[in-house]
Amino acid sequence: MNPTHLHIILVHAPVAALLFGALSLKIGTFWNSRPAQLLGYATIFAGIIAAFAAGATGEEAEEALEAVEAVGGFSHELIHEHEEAAEGFIFGIWTLTAVALVGFALLLLNHAKAKLFAWIVLIYAVVVSTGGMWVGYLGGQISHPEAYDQAPAAHPEQHED
């Protein structure tokens, strides 16, 4: 398995983990369930780690695709758009990391602002995961162009008798 395979496998995990973590935080905050909140933070941190892993494999995947592009088949413009979006997503991941660490620390300390920070973290995790979905959409255009091309309208053939 090469870095391109790893990249394709890993890119799905951050979005799913961030959304599941946000849901768990919402449940935990709404029902005052500390275990659910801890699960939410743990899942968000797992999503953050997965995002960094996906980003780390992305550069090598890009180089592999650019080598194939020389032969034909991949658009450098699509790769560049995907890479630019991924950089924005990683910035969101870094800021989510900071906010989630504060929220997690407040939860562990039973601080009065822990519930407020849990709501902030869950909303921000959903926002960041939406950015991740956009990155995935752009990546899908690279690896699955058949899913994004508009099929020409079917025209019945006219035959002259």
C-alpha positions as CSV (number, residue, x, y, z in Angstrom):
1,M,0.0,0.0,0.0
2,N,1.4,3.3,-1.0
3,P,0.8,6.9,0.3
4,T,-1.9,7.5,-2.3
5,H,-3.9,4.5,-1.1
6,L,-3.5,5.7,2.5
7,H,-4.6,9.1,1.6
8,I,-7.7,7.9,-0.1
9,I,-8.5,5.7,2.9
10,L,-7.8,8.3,5.6
11,V,-9.6,11.3,4.1
12,H,-13.0,9.9,5.1
13,A,-12.2,9.5,8.8
14,P,-11.9,13.2,9.9
15,V,-15.3,14.2,8.6
16,A,-17.1,11.2,10.1
17,A,-15.2,11.5,13.5
18,L,-15.8,15.2,13.8
19,L,-19.6,14.8,13.1
20,F,-19.9,11.8,15.5
21,G,-17.9,13.7,18.2
22,A,-20.1,16.7,17.8
23,L,-23.2,14.6,18.1
24,S,-21.8,12.9,21.2
25,L,-21.0,16.3,22.7
26,K,-24.5,17.5,22.0
27,I,-26.1,14.5,23.7
28,G,-23.7,14.8,26.6
29,T,-24.3,18.5,27.0
30,F,-28.0,18.3,26.6
31,W,-28.4,15.4,29.1
32,N,-25.5,16.4,31.3
33,S,-23.7,13.1,30.6
34,R,-20.0,13.4,31.4
35,P,-19.2,10.1,29.7
36,A,-20.9,11.2,26.5
37,Q,-19.0,14.5,26.6
38,L,-15.7,12.6,27.1
39,L,-16.6,10.3,24.2
40,G,-17.3,13.4,22.1
41,Y,-14.0,15.0,22.9
42,A,-12.1,11.7,22.3
43,T,-13.8,11.2,19.0
44,I,-13.1,14.8,17.9
45,F,-9.4,14.4,18.9
46,A,-9.3,11.1,16.9
47,G,-10.8,13.1,13.9
48,I,-8.1,15.7,14.3
49,I,-5.3,13.1,14.3
50,A,-6.9,11.5,11.2
51,A,-7.0,14.9,9.5
52,F,-3.3,15.4,10.1
53,A,-2.6,11.9,8.9
54,A,-4.6,12.5,5.7
55,G,-2.7,15.8,5.2
56,A,0.6,14.1,5.7
57,T,-0.2,11.6,2.9
58,G,-1.7,14.2,0.6
59,E,1.6,15.6,-0.6
60,E,2.9,12.2,-1.8
61,A,-0.5,11.5,-3.3
62,E,-0.2,14.7,-5.3
63,E,3.3,13.8,-6.5
64,A,2.0,10.4,-7.6
65,L,-0.9,12.0,-9.5
66,E,1.3,14.6,-11.1
67,A,3.5,11.8,-12.4
68,V,0.5,10.2,-13.9
69,E,-0.7,13.5,-15.3
70,A,2.4,13.6,-17.5
71,V,1.1,10.6,-19.2
72,G,-2.4,12.1,-19.2
73,G,-5.5,11.6,-17.1
74,F,-5.4,14.1,-14.2
75,S,-6.0,17.8,-14.1
76,H,-3.3,19.8,-12.3
77,E,-6.0,22.5,-11.8
78,L,-8.2,20.1,-9.9
79,I,-5.3,18.9,-7.8
80,H,-4.4,22.5,-7.0
81,E,-8.0,23.4,-6.0
82,H,-8.1,20.3,-3.7
83,E,-4.8,21.2,-2.1
84,E,-5.8,24.8,-1.5
85,A,-9.1,23.7,0.1
86,A,-7.2,21.1,2.2
87,E,-4.9,23.9,3.5
88,G,-7.9,25.8,4.7
89,F,-9.3,22.7,6.3
90,I,-6.0,22.0,8.1
91,F,-6.1,25.6,9.5
92,G,-9.6,24.9,10.8
93,I,-8.3,21.7,12.3
94,W,-5.5,23.5,14.1
95,T,-8.0,26.1,15.5
96,L,-10.4,23.3,16.5
97,T,-7.6,21.6,18.3
98,A,-7.0,24.7,20.4
99,V,-10.7,25.2,21.2
100,A,-11.3,21.5,21.9
101,L,-8.3,21.3,24.3
102,V,-9.7,24.2,26.3
103,G,-13.1,22.7,26.4
104,F,-11.7,19.3,27.4
105,A,-9.6,20.9,30.1
106,L,-12.6,22.8,31.4
107,L,-14.7,19.5,31.5
108,L,-11.9,17.7,33.4
109,L,-11.8,20.6,35.9
110,N,-15.6,20.7,36.3
111,H,-15.4,24.4,35.4
112,A,-18.6,26.4,35.2
113,K,-17.8,27.3,31.5
114,A,-17.3,23.6,30.5
115,K,-20.9,23.4,29.1
116,L,-20.5,26.6,27.1
117,F,-17.2,25.4,25.6
118,A,-18.8,22.1,24.7
119,W,-21.4,23.9,22.7
120,I,-18.7,26.0,21.0
121,V,-16.6,23.0,20.2
122,L,-19.5,21.0,18.8
123,I,-20.7,23.9,16.6
124,Y,-17.1,24.6,15.4
125,A,-16.5,20.8,14.8
126,V,-19.6,20.8,12.5
127,V,-18.3,23.9,10.7
128,V,-14.8,22.4,10.2
129,S,-16.2,19.1,9.1
130,T,-18.3,20.9,6.4
131,G,-15.0,22.3,5.2
132,G,-13.7,18.8,5.1
133,M,-16.7,17.7,3.0
134,W,-15.8,20.4,0.5
135,V,-12.2,19.2,0.4
136,G,-13.6,15.7,-0.2
137,Y,-15.9,16.9,-3.0
138,L,-12.9,18.4,-4.7
139,G,-10.8,15.3,-4.2
140,G,-13.6,13.2,-5.6
141,Q,-13.4,15.3,-8.8
142,I,-9.8,14.1,-9.2
143,S,-10.3,10.4,-8.5
144,H,-13.8,10.0,-9.7
145,P,-14.4,12.4,-12.6
146,E,-17.2,10.1,-14.0
147,A,-19.3,11.1,-11.0
148,Y,-19.1,14.8,-11.8
149,D,-19.2,15.0,-15.6
150,Q,-22.5,16.0,-17.1
151,A,-23.7,13.2,-19.4
152,P,-24.8,14.5,-22.8
153,A,-28.5,14.4,-23.3
154,A,-29.7,11.4,-25.1
155,H,-31.0,12.2,-28.6
156,P,-33.1,9.6,-30.4
157,E,-31.4,8.7,-33.6
158,Q,-33.4,9.7,-36.6
159,H,-33.4,7.3,-39.4
160,E,-34.5,7.9,-42.9
161,D,-36.4,5.1,-44.6
